[in-house]
Amino acid sequence: MRQASQMYEQHFLREMVKAMRSTVQNGGLMEPTMAEKIYREKIDDSYVESWANKGGIGLGDMIYNQLRERLQAQNAKGFHEQKGALPIANEKYLAIKNKKPVGKLD
């Protein structure tokens, strides 16, 4: 659960940096090349990974704590995690009722 919340924070940071980057206007005479766009995207990803590995902005911890509190509250109320296959109470659900063929195969 902690890893998922950290991944969510990293995704949020990546989208935030992408949105911030889209507001920057190109000030040169020429538009940036595809190579420059790819490089910029890769360096932004590098910044985001570094930022997230150093603790990020705390969003992942907040999400983890909220999920943990909800899970603990559910467990306190009697909700338990089901392990394995769900039991089937009655075998009638598995019985085939119509043994005649429905249609002909040509």
DSSP file (Angstrom, degrees, kcal/mol; ACC not computed):
  #  RESIDUE AA STRUCTURE BP1 BP2  ACC     N-H-->O    O-->H-N    N-H-->O    O-->H-N    TCO  KAPPA ALPHA  PHI   PSI    X-CA   Y-CA   Z-CA
    1    1 A M     >        0   0    0      0, 0.0     4,-2.1     0, 0.0     5,-0.2   0.000 360.0 360.0 360.0 -38.1    0.0    0.0    0.0
    2    2 A R  H  >  +     0   0    0      1,-0.2     4,-2.2     2,-0.2     5,-0.2   0.917 360.0  50.7 -65.7 -41.3    2.9    2.3    0.8
    3    3 A Q  H  > S+     0   0    0      1,-0.2     4,-2.3     2,-0.2    -1,-0.2   0.901 109.6  50.6 -63.5 -40.3    4.5    1.6   -2.6
    4    4 A A  H  > S+     0   0    0      1,-0.2     4,-2.1     2,-0.2    -1,-0.2   0.897 110.4  49.1 -64.8 -39.9    1.2    2.3   -4.4
    5    5 A S  H  X S+     0   0    0     -4,-2.1     4,-2.0     2,-0.2    -1,-0.2   0.868 111.4  49.5 -69.0 -34.6    0.8    5.7   -2.6
    6    6 A Q  H  X S+     0   0    0     -4,-2.2     4,-2.3     2,-0.2    -2,-0.2   0.886 110.3  50.7 -68.9 -38.2    4.4    6.6   -3.5
    7    7 A M  H  X S+     0   0    0     -4,-2.3     4,-2.3     2,-0.2    -2,-0.2   0.884 108.7  52.2 -65.6 -37.3    3.8    5.7   -7.1
    8    8 A Y  H  X S+     0   0    0     -4,-2.1     4,-2.5     2,-0.2    -2,-0.2   0.915 109.4  49.5 -63.9 -42.3    0.7    7.8   -7.1
    9    9 A E  H  X S+     0   0    0     -4,-2.0     4,-2.6     1,-0.2    -2,-0.2   0.914 110.3  50.5 -62.8 -41.7    2.7   10.8   -5.7
   10   10 A Q  H  X S+     0   0    0     -4,-2.3     4,-2.3     1,-0.2    -1,-0.2   0.901 110.8  48.9 -63.9 -40.4    5.3   10.3   -8.4
   11   11 A H  H  X S+     0   0    0     -4,-2.3     4,-2.4     2,-0.2    -1,-0.2   0.916 110.9  50.8 -63.9 -42.5    2.7   10.2  -11.1
   12   12 A F  H  X S+     0   0    0     -4,-2.5     4,-2.3     1,-0.2    -2,-0.2   0.920 110.9  48.3 -60.3 -45.1    1.1   13.4   -9.7
   13   13 A L  H  X S+     0   0    0     -4,-2.6     4,-2.7     2,-0.2     5,-0.2   0.901 110.0  52.3 -63.0 -40.8    4.5   15.2   -9.7
   14   14 A R  H  X S+     0   0    0     -4,-2.3     4,-2.3     1,-0.2    -2,-0.2   0.923 111.6  45.8 -62.3 -44.3    5.2   14.1  -13.3
   15   15 A E  H  X S+     0   0    0     -4,-2.4     4,-2.3     2,-0.2    -1,-0.2   0.871 112.0  52.3 -66.6 -36.1    1.8   15.5  -14.4
   16   16 A M  H  X S+     0   0    0     -4,-2.3     4,-2.4     2,-0.2    -2,-0.2   0.925 111.0  46.1 -65.5 -44.5    2.4   18.7  -12.5
   17   17 A V  H  X S+     0   0    0     -4,-2.7     4,-2.8     2,-0.2    -2,-0.2   0.894 111.7  52.6 -65.2 -39.3    5.8   19.2  -14.1
   18   18 A K  H  X S+     0   0    0     -4,-2.3     4,-1.7    -5,-0.2    -2,-0.2   0.914 111.0  46.7 -62.4 -42.4    4.4   18.4  -17.5
   19   19 A A  H  X S+     0   0    0     -4,-2.3     4,-0.6     2,-0.2    -2,-0.2   0.895 113.2  49.0 -66.5 -39.6    1.6   21.1  -17.0
   20   20 A M  H >< S+     0   0    0     -4,-2.4     3,-1.1     1,-0.2     4,-0.4   0.917 110.1  51.5 -64.5 -42.4    4.2   23.6  -15.7
   21   21 A R  H >< S+     0   0    0     -4,-2.8     3,-1.2     1,-0.3    -1,-0.2   0.843 102.3  60.6 -63.7 -33.8    6.4   22.9  -18.7
   22   22 A S  H 3< S+     0   0    0     -4,-1.7    -1,-0.3     1,-0.2    -2,-0.2   0.696  98.3  58.4 -70.1 -16.9    3.5   23.5  -21.1
   23   23 A T  T << S+     0   0    0     -3,-1.1     2,-0.4    -4,-0.6    -1,-0.2   0.630  84.0  97.1 -85.4 -13.3    3.1   27.0  -19.9
   24   24 A V    <   -     0   0    0     -3,-1.2     2,-0.3    -4,-0.4    -3,-0.0  -0.639  69.2-143.0 -80.4 125.8    6.7   28.0  -20.8
   25   25 A Q        -     0   0    0     -2,-0.4     2,-0.5     1,-0.0    -2,-0.1  -0.620  17.0-114.2 -88.3 147.8    6.8   29.7  -24.2
   26   26 A N        -     0   0    0     -2,-0.3    -1,-0.0     1,-0.1     5,-0.0  -0.689  26.9-169.5 -79.7 127.6    9.7   29.1  -26.6
   27   27 A G        +     0   0    0     -2,-0.5    -1,-0.1     3,-0.0     4,-0.1   0.381  51.0  93.2-102.0   4.5   11.6   32.4  -27.0
   28   28 A G  S    S-     0   0    0      2,-0.3    -2,-0.0     1,-0.1     0, 0.0  -0.251  85.0-108.1 -92.1-179.2   13.8   31.5  -30.0
   29   29 A L  S    S+     0   0    0     -2,-0.1     2,-0.3     2,-0.1    -1,-0.1   0.753 102.1  49.2 -76.6 -25.5   13.5   32.0  -33.7
   30   30 A M  S    S-     0   0    0      1,-0.0    -2,-0.3     3,-0.0     3,-0.1  -0.831  88.0-110.8-117.4 154.1   12.9   28.3  -34.2
   31   31 A E        -     0   0    0     -2,-0.3    -2,-0.1     1,-0.1     2,-0.0  -0.464  49.9 -90.5 -72.6 151.9   10.6   25.8  -32.6
   32   32 A P        -     0   0    0      0, 0.0    -1,-0.1     0, 0.0    -6,-0.0  -0.365  44.5-119.0 -65.1 144.9   12.3   23.1  -30.5
   33   33 A T     >  -     0   0    0      1,-0.1     4,-2.1    -3,-0.1     5,-0.2  -0.263  25.2-104.3 -77.0 169.1   13.3   20.0  -32.3
   34   34 A M  H  > S+     0   0    0      1,-0.2     4,-2.5     2,-0.2     5,-0.2   0.881 122.9  55.2 -61.1 -38.6   12.0   16.5  -31.5
   35   35 A A  H  > S+     0   0    0      1,-0.2     4,-2.7     2,-0.2    -1,-0.2   0.902 107.2  49.2 -62.5 -41.1   15.3   15.7  -29.9
   36   36 A E  H  > S+     0   0    0      2,-0.2     4,-2.6     1,-0.2    -1,-0.2   0.895 111.0  50.1 -65.2 -39.4   15.0   18.7  -27.6
   37   37 A K  H  X S+     0   0    0     -4,-2.1     4,-2.2     2,-0.2    -2,-0.2   0.917 112.5  46.7 -64.3 -43.1   11.5   17.7  -26.6
   38   38 A I  H  X S+     0   0    0     -4,-2.5     4,-2.6     2,-0.2    -2,-0.2   0.928 113.1  49.0 -64.7 -45.0   12.5   14.2  -25.8
   39   39 A Y  H  X S+     0   0    0     -4,-2.7     4,-2.7     1,-0.2     5,-0.2   0.921 111.0  50.2 -60.2 -44.5   15.5   15.4  -23.8
   40   40 A R  H  X S+     0   0    0     -4,-2.6     4,-2.1     1,-0.2    -1,-0.2   0.899 111.4  48.7 -61.9 -41.2   13.3   17.9  -21.9
   41   41 A E  H  X S+     0   0    0     -4,-2.2     4,-2.2     2,-0.2    -1,-0.2   0.909 112.4  48.3 -65.2 -42.2   10.9   15.1  -21.1
   42   42 A K  H  X S+     0   0    0     -4,-2.6     4,-2.1     2,-0.2    -2,-0.2   0.899 112.1  48.0 -66.3 -40.7   13.6   12.8  -19.9
   43   43 A I  H  X S+     0   0    0     -4,-2.7     4,-2.3     2,-0.2    -1,-0.2   0.872 110.3  52.5 -70.0 -34.4   15.2   15.4  -17.7
   44   44 A D  H  X S+     0   0    0     -4,-2.1     4,-2.5    -5,-0.2    -2,-0.2   0.915 109.1  50.0 -63.4 -42.3   11.8   16.3  -16.2
   45   45 A D  H  X S+     0   0    0     -4,-2.2     4,-2.5     1,-0.2    -2,-0.2   0.890 109.5  51.9 -61.6 -39.1   11.3   12.6  -15.4
   46   46 A S  H  X S+     0   0    0     -4,-2.1     4,-2.3     2,-0.2    -2,-0.2   0.910 109.8  48.7 -63.3 -42.7   14.8   12.5  -13.8
   47   47 A Y  H  X S+     0   0    0     -4,-2.3     4,-2.8     2,-0.2    -2,-0.2   0.919 111.5  49.7 -61.9 -43.8   13.8   15.5  -11.7
   48   48 A V  H  X S+     0   0    0     -4,-2.5     4,-3.0     2,-0.2     5,-0.2   0.921 111.1  48.4 -63.9 -44.5   10.6   13.9  -10.6
   49   49 A E  H  X S+     0   0    0     -4,-2.5     4,-2.5     2,-0.2    -1,-0.2   0.923 114.0  46.7 -61.6 -44.2   12.3   10.6   -9.7
   50   50 A S  H  X S+     0   0    0     -4,-2.3     4,-1.1     2,-0.2    -2,-0.2   0.914 113.8  48.5 -62.7 -43.2   14.9   12.5   -7.7
   51   51 A W  H  <>S+     0   0    0     -4,-2.8     5,-2.5     1,-0.2     3,-0.4   0.921 113.5  46.3 -62.9 -46.0   12.2   14.6   -6.0
   52   52 A A  H ><5S+     0   0    0     -4,-3.0     3,-1.6     1,-0.2    -2,-0.2   0.879 109.1  55.0 -66.7 -38.3   10.1   11.6   -5.1
   53   53 A N  H 3<5S+     0   0    0     -4,-2.5    -1,-0.2     1,-0.3    -2,-0.2   0.735 104.6  55.2 -68.2 -21.5   13.0    9.6   -3.8
   54   54 A K  T 3<5S-     0   0    0     -4,-1.1    -1,-0.3    -3,-0.4    -2,-0.2   0.237 137.3 -79.3 -94.9  13.6   13.9   12.5   -1.4
   55   55 A G  T X 5 -     0   0    0     -3,-1.6     3,-1.0    -5,-0.1     6,-0.2   0.264  57.4-139.1 111.7 -12.2   10.4   12.4    0.1
   56   56 A G  T 3 < -     0   0    0     -5,-2.5    -4,-0.1     1,-0.2   -50,-0.0  -0.246  56.1 -46.4  60.6-142.5    8.4   14.3   -2.5
   57   57 A I  T 3  S-     0   0    0    -48,-0.0    -1,-0.2    -5,-0.0    -5,-0.1   0.301  81.0-100.0-109.1   6.5    5.8   16.8   -1.3
   58   58 A G  S <> S+     0   0    0     -3,-1.0     4,-2.0     3,-0.0     5,-0.1   0.442  90.7 119.6  91.2   0.0    4.3   14.5    1.3
   59   59 A L  H  > S+     0   0    0      1,-0.2     4,-2.6     2,-0.2     5,-0.2   0.906  73.3  52.8 -65.2 -41.7    1.3   13.5   -0.8
   60   60 A G  H  > S+     0   0    0      1,-0.2     4,-2.4     2,-0.2    -1,-0.2   0.896 110.0  48.2 -61.3 -41.2    2.2    9.8   -0.8
   61   61 A D  H  > S+     0   0    0     -6,-0.2     4,-2.6     2,-0.2    -1,-0.2   0.896 111.0  50.8 -66.2 -40.4    2.4    9.8    3.0
   62   62 A M  H  X S+     0   0    0     -4,-2.0     4,-2.2     2,-0.2    -2,-0.2   0.922 112.3  46.5 -63.5 -43.6   -0.9   11.5    3.3
   63   63 A I  H  X S+     0   0    0     -4,-2.6     4,-2.5     2,-0.2     5,-0.2   0.929 112.9  49.8 -64.0 -45.2   -2.6    9.0    1.0
   64   64 A Y  H  X S+     0   0    0     -4,-2.4     4,-2.7     1,-0.2    -2,-0.2   0.923 111.1  48.9 -60.0 -45.6   -1.0    6.1    2.8
   65   65 A N  H  X S+     0   0    0     -4,-2.6     4,-2.4     1,-0.2    -1,-0.2   0.899 111.9  48.7 -63.7 -40.8   -2.1    7.4    6.2
   66   66 A Q  H  X S+     0   0    0     -4,-2.2     4,-2.2     2,-0.2    -1,-0.2   0.922 113.4  46.5 -65.4 -43.2   -5.7    7.9    5.0
   67   67 A L  H  X S+     0   0    0     -4,-2.5     4,-2.5     2,-0.2    -2,-0.2   0.909 112.4  50.6 -64.9 -41.0   -5.9    4.5    3.5
   68   68 A R  H  X S+     0   0    0     -4,-2.7     4,-2.6    -5,-0.2    -2,-0.2   0.915 110.4  49.5 -62.9 -43.6   -4.4    2.9    6.6
   69   69 A E  H  X S+     0   0    0     -4,-2.4     4,-2.3     2,-0.2    -1,-0.2   0.911 112.5  47.5 -62.9 -42.4   -6.9    4.7    8.8
   70   70 A R  H  X S+     0   0    0     -4,-2.2     4,-2.3     2,-0.2    -2,-0.2   0.912 112.4  49.1 -64.9 -41.6   -9.8    3.5    6.7
   71   71 A L  H  X S+     0   0    0     -4,-2.5     4,-2.4     1,-0.2    -2,-0.2   0.907 111.8  48.5 -65.5 -41.5   -8.6    0.0    6.6
   72   72 A Q  H  X S+     0   0    0     -4,-2.6     4,-2.0     2,-0.2    -1,-0.2   0.888 111.0  51.1 -64.9 -38.8   -8.1   -0.1   10.4
   73   73 A A  H  X S+     0   0    0     -4,-2.3     4,-1.3     2,-0.2    -2,-0.2   0.900 110.8  48.5 -65.6 -40.2  -11.6    1.3   10.8
   74   74 A Q  H  <>S+     0   0    0     -4,-2.3     5,-2.3     1,-0.2     4,-0.4   0.913 111.1  49.9 -65.7 -42.0  -13.1   -1.3    8.6
   75   75 A N  H ><5S+     0   0    0     -4,-2.4     3,-0.9     1,-0.2    -1,-0.2   0.858 107.9  54.1 -65.3 -34.1  -11.3   -4.1   10.4
   76   76 A A  H 3<5S+     0   0    0     -4,-2.0    -1,-0.2     1,-0.2    -2,-0.2   0.809 104.8  55.0 -68.4 -29.1  -12.5   -2.7   13.7
   77   77 A K  T 3<5S-     0   0    0     -4,-1.3    -1,-0.2    -3,-0.3    -2,-0.2   0.508 129.1 -93.6 -82.9  -4.2  -16.1   -2.9   12.4
   78   78 A G  T < 5S+     0   0    0     -3,-0.9     2,-0.4    -4,-0.4    -3,-0.2   0.507  77.6 140.9 106.9   4.9  -15.8   -6.6   11.6
   79   79 A F      < -     0   0    0     -5,-2.3     2,-0.4    -6,-0.2    -1,-0.3  -0.682  29.2-172.7 -79.6 130.7  -14.7   -6.5    7.9
   80   80 A H        -     0   0    0     -2,-0.4     2,-0.4     0, 0.0    -5,-0.0  -0.949  28.5-108.0-126.4 147.1  -12.1   -9.1    7.2
   81   81 A E        -     0   0    0     -2,-0.4     2,-0.4     1,-0.1    -2,-0.0  -0.569  34.4-127.6 -73.7 128.6  -10.1   -9.7    4.1
   82   82 A Q        -     0   0    0     -2,-0.4     2,-0.5     2,-0.0     4,-0.1  -0.622  22.8-158.8 -77.8 130.6  -11.3  -12.8    2.3
   83   83 A K        -     0   0    0     -2,-0.4     2,-0.1     2,-0.1    -1,-0.0  -0.938  54.0  -5.9-113.0 133.7   -8.4  -15.2    1.5
   84   84 A G  S    S-     0   0    0     -2,-0.5     2,-0.1     2,-0.0    -2,-0.0  -0.342 110.2 -18.2  83.1-166.9   -8.7  -17.8   -1.2
   85   85 A A  S    S-     0   0    0      1,-0.1    -2,-0.1    -2,-0.1     0, 0.0  -0.383  73.4-104.0 -74.0 150.8  -11.8  -18.5   -3.3
   86   86 A L        -     0   0    0     -2,-0.1     2,-0.1     1,-0.1    -1,-0.1  -0.554  40.8-113.1 -72.1 137.1  -15.2  -17.4   -2.1
   87   87 A P        -     0   0    0      0, 0.0     2,-0.6     0, 0.0    -1,-0.1  -0.454  20.4-137.2 -72.2 144.8  -17.3  -20.4   -0.7
   88   88 A I        -     0   0    0      1,-0.1     3,-0.1    -2,-0.1     0, 0.0  -0.916   9.9-159.8-103.3 121.8  -20.3  -21.4   -2.7
   89   89 A A  S    S+     0   0    0     -2,-0.6     2,-0.4     1,-0.2    -1,-0.1   0.839  73.1  24.7 -72.7 -34.7  -23.2  -22.1   -0.3
   90   90 A N    >   -     0   0    0      1,-0.1     3,-1.0     0, 0.0    -1,-0.2  -0.995  61.6-144.3-139.4 136.7  -25.3  -24.3   -2.6
   91   91 A E  G >> S+     0   0    0     -2,-0.4     3,-1.7     1,-0.2     4,-0.6   0.553  85.1  89.1 -75.9  -6.9  -24.4  -26.5   -5.6
   92   92 A K  G >4 S+     0   0    0      1,-0.3     3,-0.5     2,-0.2    -1,-0.2   0.764  77.7  65.4 -64.0 -22.3  -27.6  -25.6   -7.5
   93   93 A Y  G <4 S+     0   0    0     -3,-1.0    -1,-0.3     1,-0.2    -2,-0.1   0.725 103.1  46.7 -70.9 -19.7  -25.9  -22.6   -9.0
   94   94 A L  G <4 S+     0   0    0     -3,-1.7    -1,-0.2    -4,-0.1    -2,-0.2   0.548  87.6 108.9 -98.2  -9.3  -23.6  -24.9  -10.9
   95   95 A A    <<  -     0   0    0     -4,-0.6     2,-0.6    -3,-0.5    -3,-0.0  -0.403  68.7-128.5 -72.5 143.9  -26.2  -27.4  -12.2
   96   96 A I        -     0   0    0      1,-0.2     3,-0.1    -2,-0.1    -1,-0.1  -0.839  23.7-173.7 -91.2 120.2  -27.0  -27.4  -15.9
   97   97 A K        +     0   0    0     -2,-0.6     2,-0.7     1,-0.2    -1,-0.2   0.854  68.2  53.9 -87.3 -36.4  -30.8  -27.1  -16.2
   98   98 A N        +     0   0    0      1,-0.1    -1,-0.2     2,-0.0     4,-0.1  -0.876  54.0 172.0-106.4 109.8  -31.4  -27.6  -19.9
   99   99 A K        +     0   0    0     -2,-0.7    -1,-0.1    -3,-0.1    -2,-0.0   0.535  54.0  91.7 -94.1  -6.5  -29.8  -30.7  -21.2
  100  100 A K  S    S-     0   0    0      1,-0.1     2,-0.1     2,-0.0    -2,-0.0  -0.624  89.3-100.9 -85.6 146.5  -31.3  -30.5  -24.7
  101  101 A P        -     0   0    0      0, 0.0    -1,-0.1     0, 0.0     3,-0.1  -0.410  23.9-144.9 -64.4 142.0  -29.4  -28.6  -27.5
  102  102 A V  S    S-     0   0    0      1,-0.2     2,-0.3    -4,-0.1    -2,-0.0   0.878  73.5  -4.1 -77.0 -39.9  -30.6  -25.1  -28.0
  103  103 A G  S    S-     0   0    0     -3,-0.0     2,-0.3     0, 0.0    -1,-0.2  -0.943  76.8 -95.0-149.1 167.4  -30.1  -25.0  -31.8
  104  104 A K        -     0   0    0     -2,-0.3     2,-0.6    -3,-0.1    -2,-0.0  -0.619  26.7-137.2 -87.6 146.7  -28.7  -27.1  -34.6
  105  105 A L              0   0    0     -2,-0.3    -1,-0.0     1,-0.1     0, 0.0  -0.913 360.0 360.0 -98.3 126.3  -25.2  -26.7  -35.9
  106  106 A D              0   0    0     -2,-0.6    -1,-0.1     0, 0.0    -2,-0.0   0.438 360.0 360.0 -87.6 360.0  -25.1  -26.7  -39.7
